[in-house]
């Protein structure tokens, strides 16, 4: 039994109403309501179809007759079926027009519906007061309890069944409302077998009149908790009726029920067993209360009860053992008709354990509420949409997000997410929560107003005794400032890197102002330079163009905006509100037009403390900087000073940086600009020739005569070339022994021959070095615009291709004809581009997995790929032969070996034991430094030697004596060797017998034709596989492109397979992702 129901029983059901007339009963109840709630008027009303019938008014000075139903607030209470409270009718539109308020002059209203046990609404009990007032949740419950008492009395006195609509045969299911369950247990009689109106219908007015006729003689019908069949007349068992029931309730309740005189003396107690701490009848009830609690109990519980109020108070029992026992007492005054308190009823319960739990909970709640970090508690499910329901947030959460508890409770934490929230992080959190694990992440969230902020959140599961997750506790810390500081520092480093890389000044200044805007969101940065006492825009700005125009060239002064004042006063100037700052009077129209409201400006000082400019931040709301914010602005101004001084120094050095210090000729940088300008100047009928000259055997001169004489030779060659070109061309030194030239206004492409002959002729004469004649030749290549190309980069590349073509064929010079064959032209261009592919990082390794018959990845072959910006993606079949022919395969092969070992070591973290296979060309295999290169690559990468496989073809084994020595050197390092493309060459079995080969790779030509195990190719493959099995060698089938070929290979006894059936070649990062996502291979 709930405490509140016990109190209601004593206060409302205690008076003996059974022998009174109806009007007397309801009048008494109305008086009790006025006294209980301290209001002006209390009414019991019954609602008919058209009229409201007030009954038993208390507090009215005149009779109140029937009122039109639609004008009364009570009708709305009945229609709504719930309690309605209007604290101030004048403040609520629509209520002030009601006759109740206008007739009674009252502003407060509270009404509760009178509902039968079958759920039907008969009327209301209502309260009115002349002034506005508050109405607590306890008041609401008590008013509903009064309505329940009225309903109970109506049902007990009803002489006949309630009328119902035609065809409505039985009552709806009873509604448990207020005291109905308690009244049933207290032998309060109800009607049996009545047919009630449907929910929401009012009882007709003529039926209401019958309620005020005397109750019929004889015992009233009753109903137990389980309803008896209609018409049976079943009653409670005799043992549960009358005084016997009351005695059972009083002596078997776990609570202490006592009756006290107004002076506190105990008159009755339901505890009559031996209890050392029991209070005896006639003793002062306050004796059992701890002395330090007595006065508080008198103030909170006793004195208000003597004034007719029902009270609740907590206190400690004065036990003989000295151990505090917390008690909770509810005191209900029992009054005479005059209103005088006759005695007091007290219900007392031991709440020691609850008090301890509440204290612990209050302590924990206080700690959480006072915590500096936001705390959020949700239910455990659902993890997926719509997300778990929030059931608690602390004050720090509200300060962080702007969401108050009423706004956020019942919603999902997803309400904090927005367009910038990282979905990958969210998915990672979701997966961990789905596994019942906590999470620790940093996430971009959004406040109630949509402002983004960074939050570091730690999510912890709460478990029940069975280990199931019941709730999630999320502790969130706002790390926006930290992230901004980190981002600001990173941006600062990037600015310095741009300076070190000598990027254009405008780009650096744009990065600097962007860095400041990133640190201060919703602001615009501006950098101005001071020249001749005036400020000029130094770099890109997002300020409105007409404002920039208005301030451009402004003379500085203490009253000229924030920037002019900062430069003049040599100190920071803060204009918190531009609309009111007199320094901005001249600019007011333009700043008002664009909504600029605040400006913080600091001077930019050079190394000698000279003001060289200003750095400013503009805001669109009035704002003043915090100390740290002003410090950041001044730090950025110092960085701007460093940037400006650095680029001033670069300006002084620019001339030197554009010319070669040895020959005084333009260098590559200036040559590129000159070439661009020449192409832009070219007329439609003119041609521009680009030449590239490379001196032959210049290194021999350096080695023989020394670098000083080599430098002298370069100076003399530059002088001769300049004389040969005269005023018809531009000459530059590209670096080392390479020169470039530009010839403009050629009437035809063929005229390059005359220029070439002049250059070759000037080199033909001997040079004198230390008294000795030295002859120098060169290789010259030409490309002509527009026949060979239109861009400087293309022409220079093609000229280089022609130069290499001339060098290889000892032609002296060569030119790409303006209508050449495209294949020849591409071949020359490819050869030239390949010389620079390695240094320009255009080469990349892709990896193709090698699998065993069960589908498990055991190795990956490194395959070289080349993407040239000029030529596009170049096939290995096209560039590998060129690299072999030109000798570029040696440095390229060394790079491939180094890169593959590094990648192989990295792959061990994903697939321990994964081998990496690298192809070794015939030229590379013949190099004596191959074994030291392999040893060095393994040592630098940390890759175990047995995880590196070197693939060689049969052609490298033609020189058998040298091949055996090289193979043994490699095997001594612990690496594995594989014989590639087996079956396409001589395929001598002697190699397999005498060389320490570990693996044989069957060429794809035999694999691609496999249809079944009976064909000729299948028999060849079977023979190779059986031979390798006898020799204890692995055998790999290359080019497996479909499931049928894979199955035939398995049946033929192949150990390993490689091909598109399993995976295409892929870049390292793609391979890593593929390995991570790859499911367990099926056998």
N, C-alpha and C positions, 0 to 999 in steps of 0.2 A: 504494500500500500504506500503511495507517494505521500511525502510530508504535507504537501499543499492540500491534498484531498482530506487528510485528517483534520487540518485546520479549518477547512471549509465545513466539514461535518460538525465540528464543535460550534462554529460561529453561525452557520446558516440553518443546519438541521437540528441544532440543539433545542431551540424553543419548541414547545408542544403546539403544533399547528392543527393537529388532527381534530380537535374539538371545536375549533373556531369557525365562524361563518366566513364565506369566501372573501367578502369585502374587508373583514377584519384581518384575515390572513394577509391579503395583498397590501392593505394599509400598513400593517406592522412591518412587512418586508420593505416597503417604500421608506418608512421612517428609518429603518436600519441602514438602508442605502445612503440616505442623507447624512446620517451620523458617520457611517464608515468612510465615505468619500469626502465629506466636508463640502458638499455642493449646496446650491440654493434650492434646486428642485430635483425630485426623483419621481419617475412615472413608470407605471406598467400599462402598456398599450396593447390592444388587439386590433388586427388589421383585417377588415372585410374587403369585398371586391371594390367598393367605392369610397368607404369611409374608414377613418382611424378612430377607434373608441378608447379614449384615455380612461384608465381605472386607477384607483387608489393613489391620487397625486399627493405628494408630500412637499410642502414648502410653497404652494400656490396660495395667493390671497383671494382668489375667486375661482368659481367652477370653470372647468374647461370642457366644453361639449365636443361632440363628434367633429372631426376636421376632414376636409377633402383629402383623400388618400394621396393624390399625386403631389400635394403641396408639402408633405411632411418628410423629414429626413428619415423617420422610422420606416417608411415604405421602402426607401432605398436599402436600409439594413436588411429588411425581410427579403427583398428581391436578390440582394447580393449573398445572403446567407452567411454573413460574417460580421464581426464587430467593426463599427465605424467610429473613428474619433476625429473631432474637429476642434483643435486647440483654440482657434480664434476664427469665428464665423465671418467676421468683418474682413479677414485677410484672404478668404477663399471665395472666388467668384462663384455665384450660383446659390450659395448657402444663405447669404444674408436676406434673400427674398422669402424664406420659409416662414410660415405663420407661427411656428414654434418660437422663432427668434424675435419676430416683430411683436408677437403677442406677449411674450414673457420678458422681453428686454434682456435676453441672455446672449452671451457670445460664445460660451463653451458648450459642446455637445459630445456625448458618448453614448452609443447604443449597442446592445447585444441582442441577437435574435433569440426568441423563445422557440426552441426546437424540440419536437417530440422524440421519443426513442426510436421512432421509425424514420426520423429525418425530415419531418414536415414542419414548416414554419408558421406559427400562430400569431406572433406579434413581437414586441420588444420590451426590454427593460432599458430605460434611458436616464441619463443625468444631464442637467442643465445648470450653468453657473453664469452669474452676471459678468464676470471678468474672464479673460483668457487664463488658461492654466495648463500645466503639464500633466500627462497621464502616463504612469509607468507601466511596465509589462506586468508587474504584480497587480496593479489596479485593473488592468485589462482582464487578467485571469479571475479576479474576484467578481467583476461585473458579470462575466460569463457564468460564474458559479451561481449568482443570484438568479440569472435567467434559467438555469437548470432547476433550481428549487421551484420556481413558478411553473415550469413545465411538469415537474413531478406532481405538484398539487393539482394541476389541471387534469392530468391523466387519472389520478386517484379519484377525483370527484366526477368524472364524466359519466352521465347516466346511460348513454347509449353509444353505439359505434359512430365514428366520424363518417359523414356522408362522402361518397366517392363518385367518380364519373362512371357512366354506364360501361359495363364490360371490364371494369377494374376489380378483380376478384380477391386479390391478396395484397398484403402490405409489402412495401419494398423492404430491403434488408435494413435492420436497425443501424443507426449511426451512433458510435461511441462518442459522446459529447460531454465534456466537463465531468460532472458528478454521477452520470448515469450508471457506470459500473458500480460505484460505491453505494449508491442508493439501492441498487438491486440487492447487494449483500447485506444491507442494513434493514431488510424487511420492509422497505418502502414500497407499497403496493402499486402495481401497474396494470393496465388493461391487458386482457388476453383475447386473442382472436378478433381484434378490431380491424376494420377495413379503413385504411387512411387515405387521404387525398394524395395525389402524386406530388413529388418534391417540387417546391416553389409555389404551390397553390396555397392561398389563404383560406381559412375556415370561414364559411358564410357568416354574416353578422347575426342571423337568427340563431345559429347554433352556439355562438358565443354567449348569448343570453342564458342558455340552459346551463352554462357552467356555474352560474350564480344561484342555482337552486340547491337546497340542502342535499347532501349525499344520501343515498338510500340506506335503509336500516340493514343491519347484518354485516358480516365480515366483508371487507373490501377484497376484490380479486387481487391476486399477487402473481409475480412471475420470477422464477429463479434465473441464474445466468444462462442456463440452457432452456430455451423457450419450449414450453409444453405444446403438444398438438392442440390445434384450435378446438375449443369447445370442451376440453377435458376438465377445466376448472382446477388444474393441478396447483398445489400450494407448496411452500417450503416445508420440509420435515419439521415436526414439532420441536425437535431438539435444537433447531436453528432459528426459532421464532422468539420474539419478544426479549425479555430480560436475559434469557439463556444465551441468545446470540450476542448481546452486549457484553455479558460476562466473559464469553469466549474471546471476543475481540480485545477486551481490556487486559486480560491476564495472559494472553498468548502472543501479544505483540512484543517485539524485541525492544520497543521504546519504553521510556519511563513516562507514565501518564499521571499527573498530579493535579490536585485542586487546592488553591490557596485562598486564604482570606485577603482582603485588600491590604492588611498590614504585613503580609508575607507568611503568616503561619500556615503550616501544612494541615489541610483538612482531609485529604485523601491521597493515597498512592496505590498504584497497581502492583508495587513491589512489596510482598509481605514475607519473602524468604529471608533467611539470615544473611545479612550483608553488613560487613564491618563498617562500611562507609554510608549505610542507609540512614536517611533522615526519618525521625519518628514523628508521628502525627502530633500536632500541637507545637512542634519546634519551629524556630525561625528558618524559613527556607533559604535564607542567605548564608546560613552557617556552612553549607556544603560548598560554597563558592570561595575560591582562593581570595584572601583579603585584598590583594592588589587589583582584583577584577570586580569587586563588589560594587563600588561606586559607578563604574562604567556600566554594569548590568542594570543598576537602578536607573541611570540616565537613558540608556538605550532601550531597555526592555520593560522595566516595571512602571515607571512614571507615565510613559506614553500609554501603556495599557490601562492605567487608572483613568486616563482621559478618554477611554473608549477606543483606542487604536489597537490593532493587532500588530505584534512586534516579533522580530527575530533577532537573536543575539547569540554570540559565542562566548564561552567562559571556561575556566579550568576548575575541575573538581578538587576540593581541599581534602585529598586522601590522607589517610593515616600513614601510608607507606612513604609519602613524600614524592611519589611519582606522579607527574602531571598527567591528567586525563582531560582531553579537550571534549567539551560538550556543546551541543547546539540546542537551544530552546526556542520554541514558538509559543507565545502567550496570547490567549484569546480572552478578552473580557466578556463576562456574562452580565447583562444589565437588566435592571428592573424596567417596568414600563415608564418610569420617570426618567430613565436614562442613567441612573446611579449604578455604578458597578457593584454587583452583589458578590461576585467571587471571580477568580481568574483560573482558567484552564491552561496547563502547561504540558507540552509534549517535548521531551528531552531525549536526545540520542547521543551515544558515544561516537564521536567523529575523530578520535585520536589519530587513527591511521590515515583518514582522509585529510586531516589537517597537516600531517607530515608530508603527504604527497603534494598537497596544494602549496605548502611552503617550498618544497623542492622545485615544483613546477614554476612557482612564482620567481624563485631565484634564477632558474634557468631562463625563464622568459625575460626577466630583467637583464640578464647577461646578454641574451641574444638581441633584445631591443636596443641595448646600449652599445652593442658591438659597432666598431667602426666600419666593418664590411657589410655589404648587403647579404641578407640571408633569405633564401627562398625555399619553401617546402612544398612538394607536390605529392600527389598519389603516385603509386607505382606504375599504373597503366592508364591509357595506352601509350606505348612508346612511339608508335606511328601516328599518323593523322587521326584525330585532331590534336594529339599530344596529351600528356598527363595534366590533371587539373591542379591549379595552384590553391593551396589551402592556408598558407601563411606567408607573410612577408614582414620584415622588420622596418624600423624607421629609416635605417640606412638605405634600404632598397628604394623607399619612396624618395629620399633625397637624391639618389643616383638616377632613377628613371622617371620620376615625376608621377608615377602611378600610385594612387592611394589604395589602401586595402579594399574599399568597396569597388574600386574600378578594376582591380586585377584579380581578386579572389574569384575562383570558379573558371578562370580562363587558363589558356595554355601558355607556357614560356615562349611559344612561337610568336606571341604578340610583340616580343622584343626584337624580332629579326626584321631585316629589311633588304633592299637590293644589293647592298655591299657585303652582306653576311656570306662568308665563304661556305659553299655547299659541301666541299670536300671535308672540311672540319665538322660540319653538322652531321654528315654521314658517319664519320669516325666516332663521334659521340653516340649516335644512335646505335651503332653496332655494339659498342661497349655496354650501353645500358641494356640492350637486348640480351646480352650474355650475363646480366646481373652484376656487372662490374662498374666501378666508379670511373670518372673521367677527369682529366686535368688539361684544360685547353684555354687558349686566348682567342676571343671572338669579337667581331664588330657587331654591337647591338645598337638599338635605337631607343631614344627616350619617348615619352608620351607625345612630345611636340615634334618628333621626327629628327631630332639631332643625333648624329652618330657618335658613339663612344666605344672605346676598346675596353673589354672586361676580361679579366683573368678569372675563370670560374673553376671551382673544384666541386665535383658532384660525388656525393657519398651515399650508398644505399643504406636504408634502415631495415633490419631484418626482424621477423617475428621469431618466437621460440623454435619454430620448425625450420628456420633458415630461409624462409621466403621473403622476398623484397616486398615491403609494404609501402614505403615512401622513399622519395629522393630528397636529400638536403643539398642545396647548392649554395656555396659561399662565393660571392662575386666581389672582385676588387677592381675599381676603376683604374685602368693603367693607360688611359688616354694620354696623360701628360708624359709618361715614360715612353710610350710609343712615338709621340711627337718629338721628344728629345732624341730618341734613337734615330728617327727619320731625319731630323735636322742634322745630326752629326754625320749620318751617312751622306746626306746631300752636300754637306760641307766638304767631305772627302772627295766626292765626285767633282765638285767645283775645282778643287786643287788638282785633281787628276786632269781635268780639262786644261787647266793652266799649264801643267807640265807637258801635256801633249801639244801645246801651242795651237789649240783650236781657235777659230775666229773670236775676236773679243766680244762681238755682239752675242754669240752663242754662250759664252761664259757668263756675261752679265745677265742674260735671260735665265740661265740656270741659277744664278745667285738670287735674283728677285723671286724666282719660282720657289726656291728653298725657303725663303722668308714667308711666302704666302702659304706654303705647306705647313709651316710651324704655327702660323696664325690664320686659321680658316676664316673665310668670309672677309678677307682683307685684300687690298691691292697695294703692291709695293712699287716704289718709284725711286730711281737713282738719277740724280742731276749732277752735272759737272760745272765747276765754277771757272769761268774764263772771262778775264777782263771785268770782274765785278758783277757779272751776270750769270744766271743759272741756265744751263742748256741740258736737254734730255740726253742721257748717256746711252740708253739701251732700250730694248722693247718694253712696252708698258701696256697694261690692260685698262688704264684710265681712259675715260671718254675722250675722243679726238679733240672736241672743241675746248675741253678743259686743258688738255696738254698744250694746245695752241695758245690758250690764254696765259699760261705760266711760262711758256718758252721765252727765254731771253730776259726774264724779270731781273731787275737790279736788286741786289740783296739789301736788307735793312731790318732794323728791329721790329718794324710793324708791317712787314711784307710777308704775310702768311706764316706758316710754321717753318718751311724750308728756308725762305729768305732770312727769317729771324735766327734760325739755327746757324746758318753760315755767317751771319753778321755778329752774333753774340758768342760764337764758338762754343756752344753748349746745347744740350738737348732742349727742344721746345715741344710742349704738349698742348695741343688745342683739343680739349675734351668735347667741345661742341662748336663746330664751325659757324652755326647759325647765330651764336651770341658772342663769339670772339671778335673784338674790333679789328684784329690783325687781318681778318679775311673780308673786310668790307668791300674791297675792290673786286673780289672774286665771288661775292655772294650770289649774284644771279645764276652763274654757271654751276656752282656747287648745289644750290637749291634745286636746279633743274635736274640734276643727276643724283640727288639724294646723298651727297657726301656729307657726313656729319662729324667726323673726328679725324685728326691727323697727328701722328707722332713723328717727329723728325729729329735726326741727330746729324752732326757734322761728320764729314769724312776727312781725316787728317793724313797728310803724307808723312814720310819718315822724319822730316824736320819740323813737324807740327804745323805745317801750312794747311789751311783749309782748301781742299781740292774739290769738294762737292758736298752733297747731302744725300742721306738715305731716309726715306719716309714710308710710313704705313698709313693707308687711308681706310676708314671704317664707314659703314653705312648706318651705324647707330652711335649715339654719344658714348664715348668710352675713355677711360683713363688707364694707363698701364700700371701693372704691379711692378715691384722692384725687379723681379726676375725677368719680366717681359722687356723692360727697358734695357736690362743688361744684355739680353739676347740681341736686341736691335743694335746696341753699341758694338757687340762682338762682330756682328755681320758687317757693320760699317768698317771695322778694322780689316776684315777679310776683303772687302771691296777695295780698300786702300792698297792692300798687297797685290790684288789683281791689276789695278790700274798702274801701279809702279812697275810691275813685271812687264806689262805690255808696252809701257813707255820705253823700257830697256830693249824690248824686242824691236821696237820701231827704229831705235838707234842701230841695231845690229842687222836690220832687214836687208840693207844693201849688201853687206858681207854674206848674208845667208843665201842670197840669190846668185852669187858668183863663185866660181871655183877659185880657191885661194892660190893655186899653183899656176894656172894658165891665164887667169883673169877672164876666162870665158864664162858665159852664163852656165849655171848648173842645171840639173834635171828639172828642178822646180820652175825656174824661170823659162827654161826651154818649153815646158808644157804650156805655160801662159802664152809664150810667143807663138807656139803652134796653134793654139786656140784662136788667137787674134788673127793669124794669117788665114786660117780657114774662114773666119768671119768676113775678112776683107775680100776674099776671092770673088771675082766676077763670074758670070755664068759661062763665058767662053774661055776662062783661064783654068790652068791646072796648078796645083801645088804639090811639089815633090818632097817627100820626107826620106832622108837617108840615114843609115846607121853604119858606122865604120868601126871595125874591130881590128886592132893591130895583130899581126901574126908573130908568134914567138917573142912577144915582148918580155915574157918572164925570163927567157934566156939572157936577154940584155941585162936585166936587173941582177940575175945571178952572176953574170960575168963581170960587170963593171960596177955594181953596187947601186943602191937606191938613189944616191945623189946624182949619178950619171943618168939613171933612168928618169929622174925628174927633169933633168936638163933636156933629155931627148923628147919628153912630152911637151915641154915648152917650145922647142924648135918645131915639132910637128904641128902644134897649134898655130904657130906663126905662119908656117907654109900653107896650111889649109886655109887660113884667113885670106892670104894673098891670092890663093887659087880661086876662091869664091868671089873675091873683090866685093863690089857692092850689090851683087846679085843674089846673095844668100845670107842666112844666119847660121852661125856655128856655135856649138855648145859641147862641153865635156860632160858626159853622162856618168863618169866614174871609172877608175882604173885606166885601162887602155882603150876605152870606148868613146867615140865622138859621134855627135848627131848634127845634121844640117837640115835647113829648110830652104827650098828654092821656090820663089813665088813667080807668078805671072808667066808661067810657061805656056806657049801657044798650043803645045801638044805633049802627050805623055812621052813620045820618043825623044824629046829634047833632054831627058835625063841622061842619055848616053854621053852627051857632050860634057855634062857636069861630072859624070863618072870618070871619063878619060882625063879630065883636068885634075881630079883628085889623085888618080893612079899615077899620073905623070909627075905630080909634085912629090910623091913618095918614092919615085924611082931613083932620084938623085941620092947619093950617099950622105950620111950624117957623120960628123967628126966627134968622136968621144975619146978624150985623152990622146989625141993625135992619131987615132986609129979610125979608119973608115968603117962605118957600120951601115948595112943595108936593111931597110925595114919595108915590109910589104903589109898590105891590109886587105880585108875582105869587106866589100861595100854592098849593101842591099838597099833597094829603093822600093817605095810604094807611092802611088800617085793618086791624089784626089781630083775629081770624084770617082775615077774609074775603079779604084781598089777599095774605097771607103770614104766615109764622110767625117768620122770622129777622129780626134787626135790619137786616142788610145788604140783604135783599130789600125790606123796607119802605122803607128810606131811598132805594133806587134807584127804586122805584115812585113814591114821593112826589116825587122829582126829575122823573120823567117827567110826572107830573100838573102840576108847576109849569111845565115848558116848554110843556106843552099850554095852560095858562092864559095864559102870556106871549105865545104866537104868536097866540092868538085874542082877546087883550085882555079876558079874562074876569074878571080880578081874582083869582079862585081857582078851583080845579078839584079834583075828588076822583074816585078810581077807585071806582065803585059796588061793593058787596060781591058782586054777581053780574054783572060786566061781560062783554061779548063778548071772547073771548080774543084775536081778531085785533086789535081796537082797543087792547087792553091791551098786547099785544106791540109794536105800532107805537109806542106812547108810551114803553114801556120801552126799545126799541131806540134811539129818538131820544136818550133821556137817556144811555144807556150809550155811545153813539157819541161824545158830547162828551168822554168820559174815555178812550176806547180808545187814543188816541195816547200820552197821558202815562202810561197804565198798561202800555204796551208789549204791547198785545193784538193789534196788527196785524203781519202778516208777509207777505213777498213769496215767491211761488212762481214757478218759471220753466218754460215749456214750450218745448222745443227746436224750431227751424225747420231743415229739412233741404233739400238740393238734390236733383235727380233721382237722383243716385248714392247718396243716403242719408247724405251727410256733413253734420254739424251745422255750420251757418254762423251761426246767431243763436239767441237765446232771448228770448221775450216775458215781461216781468215782469207777474204777475197778483196782485192784492191779495187777501189772505185775512184773515178776522177770526174769532178765537175769544174769546167773552166768557164768563167764569166763571159769569155769571148766566144768559145766554141760550144758551150753547153755541156751536156753529159756525154762523155766520151767512153766508148766501149773498151773493156780490157783487150779484146781481140784486135782493136785498132791501135791502142797506145803501147801495149806491152812489146810488140815487135819493134816499134820505134825506140823505146827505151833500151831494148837489147842492142839495137844497131848503133845507137849513139853513145852507149856506155852509161846512160842515166840509170840503168837498172841497178848499178852497184850502190849509189847512195839511196835510191828508192828502196831497194831490198833491205838495206841496213835499217832504214826507218820502219819498214813493215815489221821486221823482227823485233825491234824495240817496242813498238806500239802493241803488237800482239802479246808480248810477254806481260806488259802492264795490264792489258785488258784481261788476260787469262788469270792473273792474280786477283783482279777485282771480281771475276766470276766465281771464284772459290767461295765467296761469302754466300752465294745463292745455291750453287751446286758443288759441294766439295768433291774433289777428284775429277772435275770436268777437264778433259784434255783440249789443248789448242793446237791446230795443225797450221803450218806455214809453208807455202811453196817457195822453193829455192831454185832460182834460174841457173842455167848452165854456166853463165859468166860469173855469177855470184858464188857458185859452188867451186869454181876454179880459183878463187881468191884465197891466198894463204891466210888472210886475216879473218876468214869465216869463223873458225873455231873460237878465237878470242872475242869476236863480236857476239857470238852466242853466249859465251861465258859471262861477258859483261852485261848483256841484256837480262840474263837470268838473275845475276847478282843485284842489279839495280831494281828489278821488279819484285824479287822475292818469290818468284814462281819456282816450284819444285821442278828439277830437270825432267823427271819422268812424265810430267804433264805437258811437255812440249814435244810435238811431232813435226819433224822436217820432212816435207814431201819433195822427192826428186824424181826426175824422169829418167828413162833408160838412156837417153842421149848423153847425159853427164857421165855415164859409166863407160864411154867408149875407150877412154884412156884408162885401162883397167888398173895399172899399177898406181897411178896418181889417185884414182877413185878409191881404191882400197885404203890408201893412206888417209885420205880425207874422211872417209866414212869411219874409220877407227878413231880418228881424232874426235869426231863428234860423239861417237858412242862412249868414249872415255868420259865425256861430260855427263853421261847419264840420260841423254835425250833419246827419243825414239825416232826411227827412220821408216818412211813409207815409200814404196815404189809406186809412182803415180802413172796413170794411163797404161797400165799393164795390158799387153795384147795388141798394141798398135804399132810397136817398133819391132826390134829383133826378138824381144821377149826371151832372151837367153836364160835357160834354167841355171846356167853357171852363176849368174848374179845371186840367185836365191840360195845356191849352195855355199858360195864363198863369202858373201857379204852379210854382215849382221843386220839384216832387214827384219823389222817387226810386223809390217803390215803391207799387204798388196792391194792396190785399188784397181778394180776392173773398170775399164773405160766405158763411158756411157753408150758407145756404139753397140756394145753387146747387150746392154740392159734394155735399151729402148725398143728392141725388137722382141723381147720376151713375151710370149703369149701363153705358153704352157711349159711343162717340164720335158716335152718330147722333141722340141725343135733343135736345129743345129746350134744356134746360139746358146740355148739352154744346156746342151751337152758340153759346149766349151766352158761355160760358166761353172757347170758341175765339176768338170775336170780341174779347173783352177782351184775351186773350193776344196776338193779332195786333196790336191797337191799341197795346198797351204795347211790343211789339217795335218797331213803327214809331217810337214816341216815345222809344225807348231807356230804357224803364222796366222795373224788375223787377216781376214779378207773383207774388203769394203766394196759394195756395189754403188757406183755413181750414177746419177741421172734417173733415179726411181721417181717416176712422175704419176703413177696411179696405183690403186689398191691391188690390181691384178699383178702388176710387176712386183710389188712388194711381197705378195703371197708366193709367187713363183720363186723369188729369191730365198724366202724362208725355207721352202721345200727343197731348194738346191743346196742348203747348208751354209748360206751366207751369214757371216758373223755380224756385220754392220751394214747399214744402208744410209744413203744420202740422196736427197732430191726434193722436188717440189711437192711430192706426196706428203712429206712431213713438214717442211717449212722452206720458204724462200730465204735467200740471203737478206740479212737485216742489220741495221746499225746497232751499236752496242746497247744504247739505252732501250731500243725496241726489243732487242734480244732479252735484256733483263726483265722487262715487263712481261714478255712472252713466257719466260721461264717461271715467273712468279704466278701467272694466271693459269699455267698449264695444269690440267687435272692429272691424276695418277694414270699413267698409261696402262692400257689393258694388255694382258698377256696374249 
